Amino acid sequence: MFRSRLSERWGKNLRLEVLGNAAEVAKFAAQELLSAASPSTVFGFATGNTPLSIYKELSNHGRLACASAFSLDEYVGLQAEDPRSFAWYIRNRVEPALQLGAGFIHVPAGDAKDTDGECVRFESLIQSNPIDLQLLGTGRNGHIAFNEPGSDQDSVTRVVELDETTRTDNGSDFGGLAPQWAMTQGVATILRARKILLVATGAAKKEPLARLLAGEVDKAWPITHLIGHPDLVVLADQAAVD
């Protein structure tokens, strides 16, 4: 394992950990989450394929101690019972693995009639329960959660139109393209987390990771909004940095 601390470059606390493969990244990430766990901890959990191996690792350690938890996003128009929704993913893959009760993790209601009102409610709930550690991934276009290219650093939870790249990459469950609209925590919402654990594995994540490590904020690459966060840990496998 190669370890590099980049705090001297930016004058901020960023730690990069490069491991041999995705399995090693998952084990390392699981240990980071376990180290942060306590009865008062509030977690933020990511969805998608990348974190599944992390949740599997955590399933070997019993219930994850925490006070509350939040997911990052949800497709507009999908009910929680829809297997393509992130609510279903959380209920069937994350909560059982972490031995958290059904409904423990807060997820935006994708089928809310008042989507803007649901975003306000979700943002307010996070503000009342500040996240201690946010597990985060990135897309090949550099999105974080569903903050797509062009997202502002001061954005909060809101309805967004998804980039075609994201819709294509996430489209396997939808017969080609994922839905056009989604609710997502904003960049500012994510940045309020006391610690961020960003996981990037595979060659497809090489460019967004390189943009982040270059140290310059660029709205075209939302991942770069993480630059300057006071406690950012980046976990990558060799394929993402070669």
C-alpha positions in Angstrom: 0.0 0.0 0.0 1.3 3.4 -0.9 0.3 6.3 1.4 0.6 10.0 0.6 -0.5 13.0 2.7 -1.1 16.0 0.5 -1.7 18.6 3.3 1.5 20.4 2.5 0.4 21.0 -1.1 -2.9 22.6 -0.2 -2.4 23.7 3.4 -5.5 21.6 4.2 -6.1 18.1 5.5 -6.3 15.7 2.6 -5.1 12.2 2.9 -4.7 9.9 -0.1 -4.5 6.1 0.3 -3.7 4.1 -2.8 -4.2 0.3 -2.4 -3.6 -2.5 -4.8 -7.2 -3.3 -5.7 -10.9 -2.6 -5.0 -11.1 -5.4 -2.4 -8.3 -3.8 -0.4 -10.0 -0.4 -0.7 -13.3 -1.9 0.7 -11.5 -3.3 3.7 -9.7 0.0 4.4 -13.0 1.9 4.0 -14.8 -0.4 6.4 -12.1 0.1 9.0 -12.5 3.9 8.6 -16.2 3.6 9.2 -15.8 1.3 12.2 -13.3 3.8 13.7 -15.8 6.6 13.5 -18.7 4.5 14.8 -20.2 5.4 18.2 -23.7 5.7 19.7 -23.6 9.5 18.8 -22.2 9.2 15.2 -24.3 10.3 12.2 -23.2 8.7 9.0 -23.9 9.5 5.4 -24.0 6.5 3.1 -23.5 6.3 -0.7 -25.3 4.0 -3.1 -24.3 2.4 -6.4 -21.9 -0.5 -7.1 -18.7 0.8 -5.6 -19.8 0.8 -1.9 -21.4 -2.6 -2.0 -18.2 -4.4 -1.1 -17.7 -1.9 1.8 -21.1 -2.8 3.2 -20.3 -6.5 2.8 -17.1 -6.0 4.8 -19.0 -4.2 7.5 -21.6 -7.0 7.7 -18.9 -9.1 9.4 -18.7 -6.8 12.4 -22.3 -6.7 13.8 -24.4 -3.7 14.1 -22.7 -0.4 13.1 -23.0 1.9 16.1 -24.6 5.2 15.1 -27.3 7.6 16.1 -28.7 8.3 12.6 -27.8 8.1 9.0 -28.6 9.6 5.6 -28.4 8.6 2.0 -27.3 11.0 -0.7 -30.0 11.0 -3.4 -33.0 9.4 -5.1 -34.6 9.3 -8.6 -37.7 11.5 -9.0 -40.8 9.5 -9.5 -39.7 6.2 -8.1 -41.5 4.7 -5.1 -39.5 3.2 -2.3 -40.7 -0.3 -3.2 -39.3 0.0 -6.7 -36.1 -2.2 -6.9 -34.5 0.5 -9.1 -34.8 3.1 -6.4 -32.1 4.0 -4.0 -34.6 3.6 -1.2 -34.9 -0.1 -2.1 -31.1 -0.3 -2.3 -30.8 1.2 1.2 -33.6 -1.0 2.7 -32.4 -4.3 1.1 -28.6 -3.9 0.9 -27.3 -1.4 3.4 -29.6 -1.6 6.4 -29.4 -5.4 6.6 -25.7 -5.5 6.2 -25.1 -2.9 8.9 -27.9 -4.5 11.1 -29.8 -1.3 11.2 -33.6 -1.4 11.4 -35.7 -0.9 8.3 -36.2 2.8 7.8 -33.3 3.8 10.0 -31.4 5.5 7.2 -33.2 8.6 5.9 -33.8 8.6 2.1 -35.4 11.4 0.0 -39.0 10.4 -1.0 -38.6 10.1 -4.8 -42.4 9.9 -5.3 -43.2 13.0 -3.2 -45.9 15.1 -4.9 -44.1 18.3 -3.8 -40.5 17.5 -4.8 -39.1 20.9 -3.9 -40.8 20.7 -0.4 -39.3 17.2 0.1 -35.8 18.6 -0.7 -36.3 21.4 1.9 -37.5 18.8 4.4 -34.5 16.5 3.8 -32.0 19.4 3.9 -33.5 20.6 7.2 -33.3 17.2 8.7 -29.6 17.0 7.9 -29.0 20.4 9.3 -30.6 19.2 12.5 -28.5 16.1 12.5 -25.0 17.1 11.2 -23.2 14.3 9.5 -20.0 13.1 11.1 -18.7 10.9 8.3 -19.9 11.0 4.7 -19.1 8.0 2.5 -18.9 9.3 -1.1 -18.2 8.1 -4.6 -17.8 9.8 -7.9 -18.9 9.3 -11.5 -16.6 9.3 -14.5 -17.8 12.9 -15.2 -16.8 13.9 -11.7 -20.2 14.1 -10.1 -20.6 13.7 -6.4 -24.0 12.4 -5.3 -26.0 13.7 -8.2 -24.3 17.1 -8.3 -23.5 17.1 -12.0 -21.0 19.2 -14.0 -21.8 22.9 -13.4 -23.1 22.5 -9.9 -22.3 25.4 -7.5 -20.4 24.9 -4.3 -23.2 26.6 -2.3 -25.9 24.3 -3.7 -28.1 22.5 -1.1 -30.5 19.5 -1.5 -32.6 20.1 -4.6 -34.1 18.6 -7.8 -31.5 18.2 -10.6 -31.5 17.2 -14.2 -29.1 14.3 -14.7 -26.2 14.5 -17.2 -26.5 12.1 -20.1 -23.3 10.4 -19.0 -24.8 9.6 -15.6 -28.0 8.4 -17.2 -26.1 6.1 -19.4 -23.8 4.8 -16.7 -26.7 4.1 -14.4 -29.1 2.9 -17.1 -28.7 -0.9 -16.8 -31.7 -1.2 -14.6 -33.8 1.1 -16.8 -33.4 -0.5 -20.2 -30.8 2.1 -21.5 -31.1 5.4 -19.6 -31.7 6.2 -16.0 -34.5 8.8 -15.2 -33.9 12.4 -16.2 -34.5 13.9 -12.8 -33.3 13.2 -9.3 -33.1 14.7 -5.8 -29.7 15.1 -4.4 -27.8 16.5 -1.4 -26.1 19.7 -2.6 -22.4 20.3 -2.7 -22.7 22.6 0.4 -24.7 19.9 2.2 -21.9 17.3 1.6 -19.2 19.7 2.5 -20.8 20.3 6.0 -19.9 16.7 6.9 -17.1 16.7 9.5 -15.2 14.0 7.6 -15.5 12.8 4.0 -14.4 9.4 2.8 -14.2 9.5 -1.0 -13.8 6.1 -2.7 -12.6 5.8 -6.3 -11.8 2.5 -7.9 -11.3 1.4 -11.5 -9.8 3.1 -14.6 -13.0 5.0 -15.2 -12.4 7.1 -12.1 -8.9 8.1 -13.2 -9.7 11.5 -14.7 -12.0 12.8 -12.0 -9.5 11.7 -9.3 -6.7 13.4 -11.2 -8.8 16.6 -11.4 -9.3 16.5 -7.6 -5.6 15.9 -6.9 -4.6 18.7 -9.2 -5.9 21.0 -6.5 -7.9 23.5 -8.6 -11.6 23.9 -8.2 -13.5 23.6 -11.5 -17.3 23.6 -11.6 -17.1 21.4 -14.7 -15.8 18.7 -12.3 -17.9 18.7 -9.2 -15.5 16.4 -7.4 -13.1 19.4 -7.2 -15.4 21.2 -4.8 -14.1 18.8 -2.2 -10.7 20.6 -2.3 -10.1 22.4 1.0 -12.4 20.3 3.1 -10.8 20.1 6.5 -10.9 16.3 6.8 -10.9 14.5 3.4 -9.7 11.0 3.0 -9.4 9.7 -0.6 -9.2 5.9 -1.0 -8.2 4.7 -4.5 -7.0 1.5 -6.1 -4.0 1.3 -8.4 -6.2 1.3 -11.5 -7.6 4.7 -10.6 -4.2 6.4 -10.3 -2.1 4.6 -13.0 
